[in-house]
């Protein structure tokens, strides 16, 4: 991957994500690009307020992001680029991925409670709109090398090495073991699906240390959560297929949203071609 893009809003969660991204950039020998998008304030009453110009806001935000970039440079010895634009964050990030060679977006999430409550609107919209892999970092997830990676699959994805390249690059860099997790939602399951899925995954993970885990659980979210509580893992990987993944996992209609106490960063691979 050529460049890691880090959307920042100057919150503790975004600073945590930037630190995480800097650690990865050092190991992967990639460029780091900090990005911030802002909107003009909208008056909500007839009470007079000081007019703020675009130029003033642009300058103010540029000063803030430069401080972030300088700190990362001093802390990690990286050359850190930065960019500030006016606009809706998720839309500007999508545009930026088309303008530059972005290999990975690292973005923070904040809050408490179920996963549907802690994924902020910007994070959710970015993951839904872009075709670039997105690494979501919980606000309290401190960086630690990836020794064990859990790839949760429903065995339905076609063999595509480009799709899994970010995961394979991380597994290779960290010499991590990959646990391929399949949640069997019905007793007995679909033997043909599981056999085909294993065969496809063997082609993808050939030469990588990996093993399979199968759990019978009606709820995919609960099954993943239970597994992560029992099995040590520093990274969870899932595939977003034509938006259905996020709608399924992050939907407020799910009463068994993935437990937040796992604190595991989530890598979303984008199967949206």
FENBELWO-V827391 format. One record per residue. N is the residue number from 1. RES is the residue in three letters. PHI is phi in whole degrees, 0 to 359 (999 if undefined). OMEGA is omega in degrees with one decimal (none if undefined). NEAR is the number of other ideal C-beta (glycine too) atoms within 12 Angstrom. Layout:
BEGIN
((N;RES;PHI;OMEGA;NEAR) (N;RES;PHI;OMEGA;NEAR))
END
This chain:
BEGIN
((1;UNK;999;-173.5;32) (2;UNK;276;-175.0;20) (3;UNK;224;172.4;32) (4;UNK;260;179.1;45) (5;UNK;263;179.9;47) (6;UNK;237;173.1;48) (7;UNK;291;-178.1;52) (8;UNK;234;173.7;43) (9;UNK;232;175.8;33) (10;UNK;69;175.8;26) (11;UNK;269;176.5;23) (12;UNK;302;-179.9;19) (13;UNK;295;-179.0;32) (14;UNK;286;175.6;33) (15;UNK;294;177.4;30) (16;UNK;298;178.5;31) (17;UNK;295;179.2;48) (18;UNK;295;176.4;44) (19;UNK;297;179.2;33) (20;UNK;299;-179.6;40) (21;UNK;296;179.5;46) (22;UNK;296;177.4;36) (23;UNK;299;179.3;34) (24;UNK;294;-179.0;41) (25;UNK;300;178.8;37) (26;UNK;297;-177.2;25) (27;UNK;289;-175.5;24) (28;UNK;270;-179.4;27) (29;UNK;57;179.8;17) (30;UNK;244;175.9;31) (31;UNK;281;178.5;28) (32;UNK;238;-178.9;43) (33;UNK;236;174.7;40) (34;UNK;271;-178.5;46) (35;UNK;223;176.4;45) (36;UNK;227;175.5;38) (37;UNK;242;-178.6;31) (38;UNK;223;177.7;29) (39;UNK;237;174.2;20) (40;UNK;291;178.3;18) (41;UNK;296;179.6;16) (42;UNK;252;178.7;8) (43;UNK;296;-178.2;12) (44;UNK;249;178.2;7) (45;UNK;206;179.4;7) (46;UNK;272;179.2;6) (47;UNK;291;-179.8;7) (48;UNK;300;176.7;7) (49;UNK;216;-177.6;11) (50;UNK;292;179.3;9) (51;UNK;292;178.2;12) (52;UNK;249;-178.2;19) (53;UNK;270;177.2;13) (54;UNK;299;-179.8;18) (55;UNK;300;179.4;14) (56;UNK;296;179.7;17) (57;UNK;296;179.7;23) (58;UNK;301;-179.0;23) (59;UNK;296;-179.6;16) (60;UNK;298;-179.2;20) (61;UNK;289;176.9;30) (62;UNK;294;177.9;23) (63;UNK;295;-179.9;18) (64;UNK;294;-176.5;25) (65;UNK;288;176.7;34) (66;UNK;296;176.9;23) (67;UNK;298;178.3;22) (68;UNK;298;-178.1;37) (69;UNK;295;179.7;33) (70;UNK;297;179.7;18) (71;UNK;296;179.0;22) (72;UNK;295;177.9;33) (73;UNK;298;-179.1;22) (74;UNK;293;-174.9;14) (75;UNK;282;-171.9;20) (76;UNK;244;-179.5;23) (77;UNK;70;-178.7;13) (78;UNK;258;168.1;32) (79;UNK;276;-174.2;21) (80;UNK;248;175.2;35) (81;UNK;273;176.5;27) (82;UNK;214;-177.0;31) (83;UNK;208;178.1;33) (84;UNK;232;178.0;33) (85;UNK;222;173.3;25) (86;UNK;270;179.9;23) (87;UNK;148;176.3;23) (88;UNK;286;-170.9;20) (89;UNK;307;-175.3;33) (90;UNK;296;178.8;27) (91;UNK;292;-179.6;22) (92;UNK;292;178.0;28) (93;UNK;294;177.3;40) (94;UNK;299;177.8;31) (95;UNK;298;-177.8;23) (96;UNK;295;179.3;32) (97;UNK;293;177.7;30) (98;UNK;274;-178.6;16) (99;UNK;277;-175.5;17) (100;UNK;238;179.5;22) (101;UNK;276;-179.2;17) (102;UNK;269;-179.6;37) (103;UNK;268;-177.0;33) (104;UNK;202;172.5;40) (105;UNK;252;177.2;46) (106;UNK;248;-173.6;51) (107;UNK;224;-177.6;47) (108;UNK;272;172.1;38) (109;UNK;227;-175.0;43) (110;UNK;221;177.5;28) (111;UNK;120;-179.9;21) (112;UNK;210;-179.8;16) (113;UNK;113;-179.9;16) (114;UNK;292;-176.7;25) (115;UNK;301;-179.8;38) (116;UNK;293;-178.1;28) (117;UNK;267;-173.2;21) (118;UNK;262;176.4;31) (119;UNK;283;-179.5;36) (120;UNK;293;-177.1;30) (121;UNK;300;179.4;22) (122;UNK;296;-179.9;37) (123;UNK;299;179.3;40) (124;UNK;298;-178.1;32) (125;UNK;294;177.6;26) (126;UNK;299;-178.0;43) (127;UNK;298;-179.7;40) (128;UNK;281;-171.3;29) (129;UNK;272;-171.9;30) (130;UNK;271;175.1;36) (131;UNK;254;179.6;27) (132;UNK;270;175.7;37) (133;UNK;304;-177.9;39) (134;UNK;236;175.3;48) (135;UNK;253;-177.9;49) (136;UNK;264;-176.1;45) (137;UNK;252;175.4;46) (138;UNK;302;-173.0;36) (139;UNK;298;-178.0;28) (140;UNK;246;-179.9;23) (141;UNK;269;178.2;32) (142;UNK;286;-179.9;17) (143;UNK;297;172.5;28) (144;UNK;211;-179.5;21) (145;UNK;303;-179.7;20) (146;UNK;277;175.9;37) (147;UNK;266;179.2;21) (148;UNK;230;179.4;31) (149;UNK;243;176.6;43) (150;UNK;257;175.4;44) (151;UNK;255;-179.5;44) (152;UNK;272;-175.1;44) (153;UNK;232;172.1;42) (154;UNK;259;176.3;32) (155;UNK;64;-176.5;32) (156;UNK;261;-173.4;20) (157;UNK;275;178.8;33) (158;UNK;289;178.6;21) (159;UNK;295;-178.9;22) (160;UNK;213;-179.7;21) (161;UNK;298;177.7;20) (162;UNK;301;179.8;20) (163;UNK;299;-175.0;29) (164;UNK;265;-176.5;36) (165;UNK;303;178.2;21) (166;UNK;301;177.9;36) (167;UNK;295;-179.0;42) (168;UNK;295;178.9;32) (169;UNK;295;178.1;29) (170;UNK;292;179.7;38) (171;UNK;297;179.7;33) (172;UNK;291;-177.3;22) (173;UNK;297;-176.4;25) (174;UNK;268;-174.1;26) (175;UNK;51;-175.6;17) (176;UNK;273;173.2;30) (177;UNK;268;-178.1;26) (178;UNK;257;174.0;40) (179;UNK;261;179.9;36) (180;UNK;267;-172.5;39) (181;UNK;259;176.2;36) (182;UNK;240;177.9;35) (183;UNK;265;178.8;33) (184;UNK;273;-172.1;26) (185;UNK;276;176.9;21) (186;UNK;234;-178.1;13) (187;UNK;298;-178.5;9) (188;UNK;92;176.2;12) (189;UNK;69;179.8;20) (190;UNK;256;-176.0;18) (191;UNK;300;-178.5;14) (192;UNK;295;178.5;12) (193;UNK;299;-178.3;22) (194;UNK;292;178.8;25) (195;UNK;294;178.7;16) (196;UNK;295;179.9;21) (197;UNK;297;178.3;31) (198;UNK;298;-179.0;24) (199;UNK;297;179.0;18) (200;UNK;295;-178.7;26) (201;UNK;292;177.6;35) (202;UNK;296;177.3;20) (203;UNK;292;-177.8;20) (204;UNK;288;-172.2;32) (205;UNK;259;177.4;31) (206;UNK;300;-179.5;16) (207;UNK;89;178.3;14) (208;UNK;253;176.5;27) (209;UNK;290;-177.6;19) (210;UNK;207;174.7;29) (211;UNK;209;-176.1;21) (212;UNK;253;173.4;26) (213;UNK;224;179.9;29) (214;UNK;238;-179.3;27) (215;UNK;237;174.0;29) (216;UNK;272;-176.9;20) (217;UNK;200;-179.5;24) (218;UNK;302;-179.3;16) (219;UNK;261;178.0;22) (220;UNK;300;-178.5;30) (221;UNK;301;-178.2;34) (222;UNK;294;179.2;26) (223;UNK;296;178.3;30) (224;UNK;295;-179.1;39) (225;UNK;300;-179.3;33) (226;UNK;298;-179.3;26) (227;UNK;297;-177.6;33) (228;UNK;292;177.1;35) (229;UNK;284;-177.9;20) (230;UNK;263;-175.5;16) (231;UNK;251;179.2;27) (232;UNK;300;179.0;19) (233;UNK;203;179.3;34) (234;UNK;261;-178.0;34) (235;UNK;207;173.3;42) (236;UNK;253;-179.2;40) (237;UNK;237;175.8;44) (238;UNK;220;-178.8;44) (239;UNK;251;174.9;37) (240;UNK;266;-177.4;34) (241;UNK;247;178.3;26) (242;UNK;51;172.5;17) (243;UNK;77;-174.0;23) (244;UNK;294;-177.9;19) (245;UNK;300;-176.5;31) (246;UNK;292;179.0;31) (247;UNK;297;-178.8;18) (248;UNK;282;-173.8;27) (249;UNK;279;-174.2;39) (250;UNK;263;-176.8;33) (251;UNK;296;178.1;23) (252;UNK;289;179.6;16) (253;UNK;285;-180.0;13) (254;UNK;280;179.4;23) (255;UNK;275;179.7;13) (256;UNK;244;178.3;23) (257;UNK;298;-178.8;27) (258;UNK;307;-173.3;40) (259;UNK;295;-178.5;28) (260;UNK;286;-174.1;27) (261;UNK;293;175.9;19) (262;UNK;292;177.4;32) (263;UNK;57;-174.7;28) (264;UNK;261;173.8;37) (265;UNK;303;-175.9;39) (266;UNK;242;175.2;45) (267;UNK;263;-179.8;43) (268;UNK;257;175.7;44) (269;UNK;270;-171.0;40) (270;UNK;259;175.7;39) (271;UNK;257;-172.3;25) (272;UNK;235;-178.2;24) (273;UNK;285;none;13))
END
